[in-house]
C-alpha cells in the first residue's frame, strides 16, 4: 500500500513539474456570420499551445454556437532539434507557408486550418533561407524545397513541390523604390495550370496605401492546402475560375488602433464571354494589447454578400 502511494506521489509530482515547466499561450477567435438573408451563425475557436523546450503542441477547441457541438483537434505537434549549428530539423504536424501562399499557406483569417505532416530541414546559405522537407508523412516522392531571401535590393522566393511524377512551382519577386513597390507571383500547379499575379503599390502618405493588380487563372489552377482554396470563407476572392482575369484596385488606411481596407475586383473571362464584379471591405480596431475586433463584408460575383464580425483575444 505504501509503495503504491509512493509511486502515485512520484508520478503526480512528475506530471505537475512537466505542466509547470511548459510555456503556455492561448487565443480565442469568435466569428459571427450576418448574411442579408438566412439565419445568423457563429463559431468560436480556442487554441491552446504549450512548449517544452524543443517540443510544441497546439490544440484547437471549436464550438458551434447554434448546435452547441464542441470539436477538438490537434493543430500542430512537432519537435525541433539543432543539427550541429548548421540547420534545424523539425518533424511532426506543422502549419507551413512559403512565398505568396499560392501553392501552400497558412489560413490567418478563416477558422479552417491547413497543416502538413512530415519533416523539415531549415538552414541559411549565403543570406538565403532554405527549407527542404516532406509532405504527408516521410514519403520521399512527396516533397518540397523553398528558397527565400534578398538579392540586389529585391525579395525573392522560389518554391518547388513534387508529388510522385507531378510537380508544382512558384516564383515570387518584390521590389520597393521610394514610395512605389512591385510584386510579381508566377505559379504552376500539379496539372500544369498557371496562376499569375502582378501588383503595383504606392504609399500615398504615411498611413494610406493604394495598389492595382492583375491576376489570371489559366487551366483551372488549384492547390488544396492554401488559404486561397477556401475563397471568401478565408477572407479572399480565391483562385478565380479557369480563364478569369481579375483587375483589382485596393486602398488600405491605418490610423492608430484603427485599420480600413477596400478592394474592388473587375473579372473578365474572354473565352466564356462574361464580366463580373466583386468587392471586399474590412474594418478593424485594436481594443488593447490582447484583443482585436474586426468587421469584414464581401460581395461575390453572384451578388451573394457575406458579413463577418470577428473578435480575437490572445493571452
C-alpha positions in Angstrom: 0.0 0.0 0.0 2.8 2.4 1.0 4.7 1.5 -2.2 1.7 2.2 -4.4 1.1 5.5 -2.6 4.8 6.5 -3.1 4.6 5.6 -6.8 1.4 7.7 -7.2 3.0 10.7 -5.5 6.2 10.4 -7.7 4.0 10.2 -10.8 1.9 13.2 -9.7 5.0 15.3 -8.9 6.5 14.5 -12.3 3.2 15.4 -14.1 2.9 18.7 -12.1 6.6 19.5 -12.9 6.1 18.8 -16.6 3.0 21.0 -16.8 4.6 23.8 -14.8 7.7 23.9 -16.9 5.8 24.4 -20.1 5.5 27.8 -21.8 1.7 28.2 -22.3 -0.3 30.5 -24.6 -3.9 30.7 -25.7 -6.0 32.7 -28.1 -9.7 32.8 -28.9 -11.4 33.7 -32.2 -15.2 34.2 -32.3 -16.8 34.8 -35.7 -20.4 35.6 -36.4 -21.8 35.5 -39.9 -24.6 38.1 -40.5 -26.0 37.4 -44.0 -28.6 39.6 -45.7 -30.9 36.5 -45.9 -31.0 33.4 -43.8 -30.1 32.5 -40.3 -27.1 34.0 -38.5 -24.4 31.7 -37.4 -21.4 31.9 -35.1 -18.4 29.8 -34.2 -15.7 30.1 -31.6 -12.3 28.6 -31.7 -9.9 28.5 -28.7 -6.3 27.5 -29.4 -4.1 26.3 -26.5 -0.4 25.9 -27.1 2.4 24.5 -24.9 6.1 24.4 -25.5 8.5 22.1 -23.6 11.9 23.1 -25.0 12.1 21.6 -28.4 8.5 20.1 -28.2 5.5 22.1 -29.4 1.9 21.0 -29.1 -1.1 23.2 -30.1 -4.8 22.1 -29.9 -8.0 23.7 -31.3 -11.3 23.6 -29.4 -14.1 24.7 -31.8 -17.7 25.5 -30.6 -20.7 25.7 -33.0 -22.8 28.2 -31.1 -26.0 27.1 -32.8 -25.8 23.4 -32.1 -23.6 23.6 -29.0 -21.3 21.0 -30.5 -17.7 21.1 -29.5 -14.9 19.5 -31.6 -11.3 19.1 -30.6 -8.4 18.7 -33.0 -4.6 18.8 -32.7 -3.5 21.8 -34.7 0.3 21.4 -34.5 2.5 18.8 -32.8 6.2 18.8 -33.7 9.7 18.5 -32.3 12.7 20.5 -33.4 16.4 20.0 -32.9 19.6 21.7 -33.9 21.9 19.9 -36.4 25.5 20.8 -35.3 24.7 24.5 -35.6 24.2 24.2 -39.3 20.5 23.6 -39.6 17.3 23.0 -37.7 15.3 19.7 -38.1 11.6 19.8 -37.4 9.3 16.7 -37.6 5.6 16.3 -37.0 2.4 18.2 -37.9 3.1 21.8 -38.9 1.4 24.8 -40.4 3.6 25.7 -43.4 3.6 28.9 -45.6 6.0 29.9 -48.3 6.2 32.8 -50.7 2.9 34.3 -51.9 1.0 31.4 -50.5 -0.5 30.3 -53.9 1.0 26.8 -53.5 1.0 26.3 -49.7 0.0 28.7 -47.0 -1.5 29.3 -43.5 -5.0 30.4 -43.1 -4.6 33.5 -40.9 -8.2 34.8 -41.5 -10.6 31.9 -41.6 -11.3 29.2 -39.0 -10.3 26.2 -41.1 -6.7 25.1 -40.5 -4.2 23.9 -43.2 -1.4 21.7 -41.9 1.1 19.2 -43.2 2.7 16.1 -41.5 6.3 15.5 -42.4 9.8 16.7 -41.8 11.5 20.0 -42.5 15.2 21.0 -42.6 15.9 24.7 -42.4 19.2 26.3 -43.0 20.8 29.6 -44.1 23.1 29.7 -47.1 24.7 32.9 -48.3 21.9 35.1 -46.9 19.1 32.9 -48.2 16.8 30.8 -46.1 16.4 27.3 -47.4 13.7 24.8 -46.4 13.7 21.2 -47.6 11.0 18.7 -46.4 8.4 16.1 -47.0 4.6 16.3 -47.1 2.0 13.7 -45.9 4.5 11.7 -43.9 8.0 10.8 -44.8 7.4 9.6 -48.3 10.3 10.9 -50.4 8.2 11.2 -53.5 6.0 14.0 -51.9 8.4 16.8 -51.0 9.2 20.5 -51.3 12.2 22.9 -51.4 11.9 26.6 -50.7 14.5 29.3 -51.2 13.9 32.8 -49.9 15.9 35.9 -49.4 17.1 39.3 -50.7 19.1 39.8 -53.8 20.2 43.2 -55.3 17.5 45.0 -53.3 14.7 42.7 -54.2 13.0 40.0 -52.2 12.9 36.6 -54.0 11.2 33.3 -53.1 11.3 30.1 -55.1 9.2 27.1 -54.2 9.4 23.6 -55.8 6.9 20.8 -54.9 6.8 17.2 -56.0 4.1 14.5 -55.6 5.3 11.4 -57.5 5.6 12.3 -61.2 3.7 15.5 -60.7 5.3 18.8 -59.8 4.4 22.4 -58.9 6.5 25.5 -58.7 6.1 29.2 -57.7 8.4 32.2 -58.3 7.8 35.4 -56.3 9.6 38.7 -56.6 9.1 42.0 -54.9 11.0 45.3 -55.1 10.5 48.7 -53.5 11.8 52.0 -54.7 10.8 55.1 -52.7 7.0 55.1 -52.3 6.5 52.6 -55.1 6.6 48.8 -54.8 6.2 46.0 -57.3 5.2 42.4 -56.6 5.1 39.5 -59.1 4.0 36.0 -58.4 4.1 33.2 -61.1 2.8 29.8 -60.2 2.1 26.4 -61.8 0.1 23.6 -60.1 0.4 19.8 -60.3 -1.7 19.8 -63.5 0.4 22.5 -65.3 -2.3 25.1 -64.8 -1.0 28.7 -64.1 -1.9 31.4 -61.6 -0.1 34.7 -62.1 -0.4 38.0 -60.2 1.2 41.4 -60.8 0.8 44.2 -58.2 1.9 47.8 -58.1 1.5 49.7 -54.8 2.0 53.4 -54.0 2.4 54.8 -50.5 0.2 57.9 -50.8 1.1 59.1 -47.3 2.3 57.6 -44.1 -0.9 55.8 -43.3 -2.5 55.4 -46.8 -1.5 52.9 -49.5 -3.1 52.4 -52.9 -2.5 49.4 -55.2 -3.6 48.0 -58.6 -3.2 44.3 -59.5 -3.9 41.9 -62.3 -4.4 38.2 -61.6 -5.1 35.4 -64.0 -6.0 31.7 -63.8 -5.3 29.6 -66.9 -6.2 25.9 -66.9 -8.1 25.9 -63.7 -5.2 26.3 -61.3 -5.9 25.0 -57.8 -4.0 23.7 -54.7 -5.7 22.2 -51.7 -3.6 23.2 -48.8 -3.8 27.0 -49.1 -6.0 29.9 -47.8 -6.9 30.7 -51.4 -8.7 27.4 -51.8 -11.3 28.5 -49.3 -12.3 31.7 -51.0 -14.4 34.2 -49.0 -14.6 31.8 -46.1 -10.9 32.5 -45.7 -11.3 36.2 -46.4 -10.2 36.3 -50.1 -11.6 36.0 -53.5 -9.9 32.7 -54.1 -8.2 31.2 -57.2 -10.8 32.5 -59.7 -12.2 30.3 -62.4 -10.4 28.9 -65.5 -9.9 31.7 -67.9 -10.7 34.5 -65.4 -8.6 37.7 -65.4 -9.1 39.9 -62.3 -8.1 43.6 -62.3 -8.3 45.0 -58.8 -7.9 48.3 -57.2 -7.2 48.5 -53.4 -6.7 51.0 -50.7 -5.6 50.5 -47.1 -5.5 53.0 -44.3 -4.3 52.8 -40.7 -4.6 55.4 -38.0 -3.5 54.4 -34.6 -5.6 51.4 -33.5 -8.0 51.6 -36.5 -7.4 50.0 -39.9 -9.5 50.1 -43.0 -9.2 48.3 -46.3 -11.3 48.2 -49.5 -10.8 46.3 -52.8 -12.8 46.3 -56.0 -12.5 43.4 -58.4 -13.4 43.5 -62.1 -13.3 40.0 -63.5 -13.3 39.2 -67.3 -13.4 35.8 -69.0 -12.9 36.3 -72.7 -13.5 32.6 -73.5 -16.7 32.4 -71.6 -17.8 36.0 -72.6 -18.5 37.0 -69.0 -17.8 40.1 -66.9 -18.4 40.4 -63.2 -17.6 42.4 -60.1 -16.7 41.6 -56.5 -15.6 43.6 -53.6 -14.3 43.3 -50.1 -14.3 45.8 -47.2 -12.6 45.3 -43.8 -12.6 47.5 -40.7 -10.5 46.6 -37.6 -9.9 48.1 -34.2 -7.3 47.1 -31.7 -9.1 47.2 -28.4 -5.9 46.6 -26.3 -2.6 44.7 -26.5 -4.5 41.4 -26.4 -7.8 42.0 -28.1 -8.9 42.9 -31.7 -12.4 43.3 -33.2 -13.0 43.3 -37.0 -15.8 43.7 -39.5 -15.5 42.2 -43.0 -18.0 42.5 -45.8 -17.6 40.6 -49.0 -19.7 40.8 -52.2 -19.2 37.9 -54.5 -19.6 37.8 -58.3 -23.0 36.2 -58.0 -24.2 39.1 -55.8 -24.0 36.9 -52.6 -22.9 39.0 -49.7 -21.1 37.9 -46.5 -20.7 39.9 -43.3 -18.4 38.6 -40.7 -17.8 40.1 -37.2 -14.6 38.7 -35.6 -13.3 39.1 -32.0 -9.8 37.8 -31.3 -8.3 37.6 -27.9 -4.8 36.4 -27.1 -3.1 35.5 -23.8 
